[in-house]
């Protein structure tokens, strides 16, 4: 629900048709999340968004998955493993 709420806030509207959800919109939503949140939160929200879009693609709402080439990213300032 939080990912959906932030997607609606990013769009500034309550409804968007599948034809409007493009790779560009997905990239802009990911950037919005990275600008708004710290740590792993942007990655977690975007991963959930990708999961929903993948399910919608399976259900034939999309011909191709618009999130396929847009990976989730965290907003960590440094590498945890160094």
CNS distance restraints for C-alpha pairs under 8 A (distance, minus, plus):
assign (resid   1 and name CA) (resid   5 and name CA) 6.07 0.50 0.50
assign (resid   2 and name CA) (resid   6 and name CA) 6.18 0.50 0.50
assign (resid   2 and name CA) (resid  45 and name CA) 7.43 0.50 0.50
assign (resid   3 and name CA) (resid   7 and name CA) 6.13 0.50 0.50
assign (resid   3 and name CA) (resid  45 and name CA) 5.01 0.50 0.50
assign (resid   3 and name CA) (resid  46 and name CA) 7.13 0.50 0.50
assign (resid   3 and name CA) (resid  48 and name CA) 6.77 0.50 0.50
assign (resid   3 and name CA) (resid  49 and name CA) 6.36 0.50 0.50
assign (resid   4 and name CA) (resid   8 and name CA) 6.22 0.50 0.50
assign (resid   4 and name CA) (resid  49 and name CA) 7.40 0.50 0.50
assign (resid   5 and name CA) (resid   9 and name CA) 6.24 0.50 0.50
assign (resid   6 and name CA) (resid  10 and name CA) 5.97 0.50 0.50
assign (resid   7 and name CA) (resid  11 and name CA) 6.19 0.50 0.50
assign (resid   7 and name CA) (resid  29 and name CA) 7.00 0.50 0.50
assign (resid   8 and name CA) (resid  12 and name CA) 5.86 0.50 0.50
assign (resid   8 and name CA) (resid  13 and name CA) 5.70 0.50 0.50
assign (resid   8 and name CA) (resid  14 and name CA) 5.66 0.50 0.50
assign (resid   8 and name CA) (resid  15 and name CA) 7.71 0.50 0.50
assign (resid   9 and name CA) (resid  13 and name CA) 6.95 0.50 0.50
assign (resid  10 and name CA) (resid  29 and name CA) 6.71 0.50 0.50
assign (resid  10 and name CA) (resid  32 and name CA) 7.01 0.50 0.50
assign (resid  16 and name CA) (resid  20 and name CA) 6.43 0.50 0.50
assign (resid  16 and name CA) (resid  21 and name CA) 7.49 0.50 0.50
assign (resid  17 and name CA) (resid  21 and name CA) 7.11 0.50 0.50
assign (resid  18 and name CA) (resid  61 and name CA) 6.43 0.50 0.50
assign (resid  18 and name CA) (resid  62 and name CA) 6.79 0.50 0.50
assign (resid  19 and name CA) (resid  62 and name CA) 7.60 0.50 0.50
assign (resid  21 and name CA) (resid  25 and name CA) 5.93 0.50 0.50
assign (resid  21 and name CA) (resid  26 and name CA) 7.08 0.50 0.50
assign (resid  21 and name CA) (resid  66 and name CA) 7.03 0.50 0.50
assign (resid  22 and name CA) (resid  26 and name CA) 6.34 0.50 0.50
assign (resid  22 and name CA) (resid  66 and name CA) 5.40 0.50 0.50
assign (resid  23 and name CA) (resid  27 and name CA) 6.22 0.50 0.50
assign (resid  23 and name CA) (resid  66 and name CA) 4.59 0.50 0.50
assign (resid  23 and name CA) (resid  67 and name CA) 6.00 0.50 0.50
assign (resid  23 and name CA) (resid  69 and name CA) 7.76 0.50 0.50
assign (resid  23 and name CA) (resid  70 and name CA) 7.35 0.50 0.50
assign (resid  24 and name CA) (resid  28 and name CA) 6.21 0.50 0.50
assign (resid  25 and name CA) (resid  29 and name CA) 6.08 0.50 0.50
assign (resid  26 and name CA) (resid  30 and name CA) 6.18 0.50 0.50
assign (resid  26 and name CA) (resid  66 and name CA) 7.07 0.50 0.50
assign (resid  26 and name CA) (resid  67 and name CA) 6.20 0.50 0.50
assign (resid  26 and name CA) (resid  70 and name CA) 7.09 0.50 0.50
assign (resid  27 and name CA) (resid  31 and name CA) 6.25 0.50 0.50
assign (resid  27 and name CA) (resid  70 and name CA) 6.39 0.50 0.50
assign (resid  28 and name CA) (resid  32 and name CA) 6.13 0.50 0.50
assign (resid  29 and name CA) (resid  33 and name CA) 6.28 0.50 0.50
assign (resid  30 and name CA) (resid  34 and name CA) 6.22 0.50 0.50
assign (resid  30 and name CA) (resid  42 and name CA) 7.27 0.50 0.50
assign (resid  30 and name CA) (resid  46 and name CA) 6.41 0.50 0.50
assign (resid  30 and name CA) (resid  72 and name CA) 7.27 0.50 0.50
assign (resid  30 and name CA) (resid  73 and name CA) 7.83 0.50 0.50
assign (resid  31 and name CA) (resid  35 and name CA) 6.09 0.50 0.50
assign (resid  32 and name CA) (resid  36 and name CA) 6.12 0.50 0.50
assign (resid  33 and name CA) (resid  37 and name CA) 5.89 0.50 0.50
assign (resid  33 and name CA) (resid  42 and name CA) 5.00 0.50 0.50
assign (resid  33 and name CA) (resid  45 and name CA) 7.74 0.50 0.50
assign (resid  33 and name CA) (resid  46 and name CA) 7.65 0.50 0.50
assign (resid  34 and name CA) (resid  38 and name CA) 7.04 0.50 0.50
assign (resid  34 and name CA) (resid  42 and name CA) 5.44 0.50 0.50
assign (resid  34 and name CA) (resid  73 and name CA) 7.71 0.50 0.50
assign (resid  34 and name CA) (resid  74 and name CA) 7.29 0.50 0.50
assign (resid  34 and name CA) (resid  75 and name CA) 6.02 0.50 0.50
assign (resid  37 and name CA) (resid  41 and name CA) 6.15 0.50 0.50
assign (resid  37 and name CA) (resid  42 and name CA) 5.94 0.50 0.50
assign (resid  37 and name CA) (resid  75 and name CA) 7.37 0.50 0.50
assign (resid  38 and name CA) (resid  42 and name CA) 6.95 0.50 0.50
assign (resid  38 and name CA) (resid  74 and name CA) 7.56 0.50 0.50
assign (resid  38 and name CA) (resid  75 and name CA) 5.23 0.50 0.50
assign (resid  38 and name CA) (resid  76 and name CA) 6.84 0.50 0.50
assign (resid  39 and name CA) (resid  74 and name CA) 5.74 0.50 0.50
assign (resid  39 and name CA) (resid  75 and name CA) 4.71 0.50 0.50
assign (resid  39 and name CA) (resid  76 and name CA) 4.83 0.50 0.50
assign (resid  39 and name CA) (resid  77 and name CA) 7.94 0.50 0.50
assign (resid  40 and name CA) (resid  44 and name CA) 6.11 0.50 0.50
assign (resid  40 and name CA) (resid  73 and name CA) 7.74 0.50 0.50
assign (resid  40 and name CA) (resid  74 and name CA) 4.62 0.50 0.50
assign (resid  40 and name CA) (resid  75 and name CA) 6.18 0.50 0.50
assign (resid  40 and name CA) (resid  76 and name CA) 7.02 0.50 0.50
assign (resid  41 and name CA) (resid  45 and name CA) 6.12 0.50 0.50
assign (resid  41 and name CA) (resid  74 and name CA) 6.81 0.50 0.50
assign (resid  41 and name CA) (resid  75 and name CA) 7.74 0.50 0.50
assign (resid  42 and name CA) (resid  46 and name CA) 5.99 0.50 0.50
assign (resid  42 and name CA) (resid  72 and name CA) 7.54 0.50 0.50
assign (resid  42 and name CA) (resid  73 and name CA) 6.59 0.50 0.50
assign (resid  42 and name CA) (resid  74 and name CA) 5.63 0.50 0.50
assign (resid  42 and name CA) (resid  75 and name CA) 6.75 0.50 0.50
assign (resid  43 and name CA) (resid  47 and name CA) 5.82 0.50 0.50
assign (resid  43 and name CA) (resid  72 and name CA) 4.87 0.50 0.50
assign (resid  43 and name CA) (resid  73 and name CA) 4.74 0.50 0.50
assign (resid  43 and name CA) (resid  74 and name CA) 4.72 0.50 0.50
assign (resid  43 and name CA) (resid  75 and name CA) 7.74 0.50 0.50
assign (resid  44 and name CA) (resid  48 and name CA) 6.34 0.50 0.50
assign (resid  44 and name CA) (resid  72 and name CA) 7.72 0.50 0.50
assign (resid  44 and name CA) (resid  74 and name CA) 7.94 0.50 0.50
assign (resid  45 and name CA) (resid  49 and name CA) 6.31 0.50 0.50
assign (resid  46 and name CA) (resid  50 and name CA) 6.11 0.50 0.50
assign (resid  46 and name CA) (resid  72 and name CA) 5.66 0.50 0.50
assign (resid  46 and name CA) (resid  73 and name CA) 7.93 0.50 0.50
assign (resid  47 and name CA) (resid  51 and name CA) 6.20 0.50 0.50
assign (resid  47 and name CA) (resid  72 and name CA) 5.83 0.50 0.50
assign (resid  48 and name CA) (resid  52 and name CA) 6.40 0.50 0.50
assign (resid  49 and name CA) (resid  53 and name CA) 6.29 0.50 0.50
assign (resid  50 and name CA) (resid  54 and name CA) 5.99 0.50 0.50
assign (resid  50 and name CA) (resid  67 and name CA) 6.03 0.50 0.50
assign (resid  51 and name CA) (resid  55 and name CA) 6.29 0.50 0.50
assign (resid  52 and name CA) (resid  56 and name CA) 6.20 0.50 0.50
assign (resid  53 and name CA) (resid  57 and name CA) 6.09 0.50 0.50
assign (resid  53 and name CA) (resid  65 and name CA) 6.81 0.50 0.50
assign (resid  53 and name CA) (resid  66 and name CA) 7.72 0.50 0.50
assign (resid  53 and name CA) (resid  67 and name CA) 7.19 0.50 0.50
assign (resid  54 and name CA) (resid  58 and name CA) 6.27 0.50 0.50
assign (resid  54 and name CA) (resid  65 and name CA) 6.24 0.50 0.50
assign (resid  54 and name CA) (resid  67 and name CA) 7.89 0.50 0.50
assign (resid  55 and name CA) (resid  59 and name CA) 6.25 0.50 0.50
assign (resid  56 and name CA) (resid  60 and name CA) 6.31 0.50 0.50
assign (resid  56 and name CA) (resid  61 and name CA) 5.33 0.50 0.50
assign (resid  56 and name CA) (resid  62 and name CA) 6.66 0.50 0.50
assign (resid  57 and name CA) (resid  61 and name CA) 5.38 0.50 0.50
assign (resid  57 and name CA) (resid  62 and name CA) 4.65 0.50 0.50
assign (resid  57 and name CA) (resid  63 and name CA) 6.55 0.50 0.50
assign (resid  57 and name CA) (resid  64 and name CA) 6.60 0.50 0.50
assign (resid  57 and name CA) (resid  65 and name CA) 5.79 0.50 0.50
assign (resid  58 and name CA) (resid  62 and name CA) 7.88 0.50 0.50
assign (resid  62 and name CA) (resid  66 and name CA) 7.95 0.50 0.50
assign (resid  66 and name CA) (resid  70 and name CA) 7.97 0.50 0.50
assign (resid  67 and name CA) (resid  71 and name CA) 7.42 0.50 0.50
